[in-house]
Amino acid sequence: MMQRSATVRAMTGERATSLGRALGLLEALGTDEVIAAGGCGVNELAERTGRDKSQVSRMLATLARAGFVDRDPRTRRYRLGWQLFALAARSGDQRLLAAAAPVLVRLVRETGESSHLSVLRGGAVLTVLTESPPRAVQAVSWVGRLVPVASTSSGRALSMDHDRSQLAALLGEGGWERPTAKAPADVDELLARIRQARAVGYARVEEETEPGLVAVAAPVRDAVGRIVAAVNLSAPRFRLGRRLTKAGEAVAAAAKDVSAAMSAPMATEPEAELA
């Protein structure tokens, strides 16, 4: 029995060591220098990680079979694989929802209005999370609905870093469907309104999505500064119209809080001691 326990501990230690080596290789492949170079060869990776070349080669082969690294057949350089990005995207989505939920609840308490979290899906905006106060009169529920980028505050917040060419590639030059006459008619008009949003830190829309509906939104950024979502408020004009500037400032502060939570290191549970 004691011999078996010792064997199990040895195998556990070996697996932990192998895992550590694999993570070290992934970290090396994820450095700015290696990414800029289009990847890294076995010899260079061995030097960077202080590992034996044959050991690095075997580990890379294992990671490649699992899709965590790719090998360029022309240069023979290794780079991070799509499976790793797919896992990171799933983790990011879960973390985004977890980070945003309490902030949206707080925003509802502060403003008394519905708050939403939205993401960009192609040329449309998808709302993935909503918090609403108990009211008799509510703006329409947006969860699960796709709405236009051009005429929504969240769409403008999500495209706040886009230049003209990027907007045109995403939406076309113009001629798109306009929910109301107040919505922008073409890419130049949209870009002008996005620039206004950049200047104040949030997007403001008044009766462009629906008659009588007003909204404000601000972008949420990940750890490297990319816009990954938007926080927004929407409500009938008669209720929010006079408070729209204050609501915009509140939304901008909320988006910054979600961004900070997305960038913060995740808490980990302490490791259980081995018996």
C-alpha positions, 0 to 999 in steps of 0.5 A, spaced: 500 500 500 505 504 501 509 503 495 502 504 491 502 511 494 509 513 493 508 511 485 501 515 485 505 521 488 511 520 483 506 520 477 502 526 480 509 530 480 511 528 473 504 530 471 505 537 474 512 537 471 510 536 464 504 541 465 509 546 467 513 545 461 507 545 457 505 552 460 512 555 459 512 553 452 505 556 451 508 563 455 514 563 450 510 563 444 505 568 447 510 573 448 510 580 443 517 578 440 515 571 438 508 573 435 511 579 431 516 574 428 511 569 426 512 564 431 519 560 434 523 554 432 524 548 436 532 551 437 530 558 439 524 555 444 529 550 447 534 556 449 528 561 451 525 556 456 532 552 458 529 546 456 533 540 452 531 540 444 528 533 444 524 535 450 521 541 447 520 537 440 516 532 444 512 537 448 510 541 442 508 535 438 503 533 443 501 540 444 500 540 436 496 534 436 491 537 441 491 544 437 494 548 442 500 550 437 500 550 430 506 549 426 508 553 419 509 548 414 514 553 410 518 556 416 517 550 421 516 555 426 511 554 432 505 559 434 499 559 438 494 554 436 486 556 434 484 551 440 487 555 445 484 561 442 477 558 442 478 556 450 480 563 451 474 566 448 470 561 452 473 563 458 473 571 456 465 570 455 464 567 462 468 572 465 465 578 462 458 576 464 460 574 471 464 581 471 458 585 468 452 582 472 454 586 479 455 592 475 449 592 472 445 591 478 448 597 481 447 601 475 440 599 476 440 602 483 443 608 481 439 610 475 432 606 476 433 604 469 434 598 465 441 596 464 444 592 458 451 588 456 452 587 449 457 584 444 458 585 437 456 579 432 458 581 425 454 587 423 449 587 429 449 588 436 447 582 441 444 583 448 447 578 452 445 580 459 440 585 462 438 588 469 431 591 470 428 595 475 421 593 477 417 598 473 410 598 470 413 601 464 419 598 461 423 599 455 422 593 450 427 587 452 433 586 448 436 580 451 437 575 445 435 580 439 440 583 434 439 590 433 443 595 428 450 597 429 449 604 426 442 606 430 444 604 437 448 607 443 451 600 444 453 599 437 457 605 437 460 604 443 462 597 440 465 600 434 468 606 437 475 604 435 473 603 428 476 608 423 472 609 416 474 604 412 473 599 418 466 601 419 465 601 411 467 594 411 463 592 417 456 596 415 457 598 407 457 605 405 450 607 407 443 605 404 442 601 410 435 600 413 434 606 418 429 604 424 427 612 424 429 618 420 433 620 426 438 614 425 445 616 420 444 615 413 451 613 411 458 611 414 460 618 414 454 621 418 455 615 423 463 616 423 461 623 426 457 621 431 462 616 433 467 621 434 462 625 438 462 619 443 469 618 443 470 625 445 465 624 451 467 617 453 460 614 451 455 614 446 448 617 446 442 616 442 435 619 442 429 616 438 434 613 433 432 606 434 425 607 436 420 613 437 420 615 444 426 611 446 433 614 448 439 610 450 447 611 452 452 606 452 460 606 453 465 600 451 468 595 455 475 593 454 479 587 455 486 586 458 490 589 452 485 594 451 480 591 445 473 593 446 469 586 447 462 589 450 458 595 451 454 597 457 448 601 456 442 604 459 435 605 455 428 608 457 423 612 454 424 619 453 419 622 458 423 618 463 430 619 462 431 624 457 432 630 462 437 625 465 441 623 459 448 626 460 448 624 468 446 617 465 451 617 460 457 619 465 454 613 470 454 608 464 461 610 462 463 609 470 460 602 470 464 600 463 470 602 466 469 598 472 467 592 468 473 593 464 477 593 470 474 586 473 476 583 466 483 585 467 484 583 474 488 577 476 482 571 477 482 569 484 484 562 485 483 557 491 488 554 495 491 548 493 489 542 498 494 539 502 496 532 500 494 527 505 
